[in-house]
């Protein structure tokens, strides 16, 4: 199966699955397309390692995590379809992504919020 055929079959799988939003389908398709363009045999461990090392230097942790999620999904699907015998869990490790801290409202912020709400309710 050619990389293009593989990509189209995977895209079809994602599209037909009701559990993926269109944005997720597009993101996964983008990362898989990028990966397939970078190697001659996508099911070789070395090709995957090289791709991840290359991208890890270029991408922020959150972007790396998205890429790893896309590749994990692809390799799980390919194993399910008997296209590959491996899912490469020892390579596809998602980086830690920083959590956004919650902003705590102080008294002035709350007073301003109440004023805005009161003003809008009078309109």
Secondary structure, 3 states (H helix, E strand, C coil): CCHHHHHHHHHHHHHHCCCCCHHHHHHHHHHHHHHHHHCCCCCCHHHHHHHHHHHHHHCCHHHHHHHHHHHHHHHHHHHHCCCCCCCCCCCCCCCCCCCCCCCCCCHHHHHHHHHHHHHHHHC
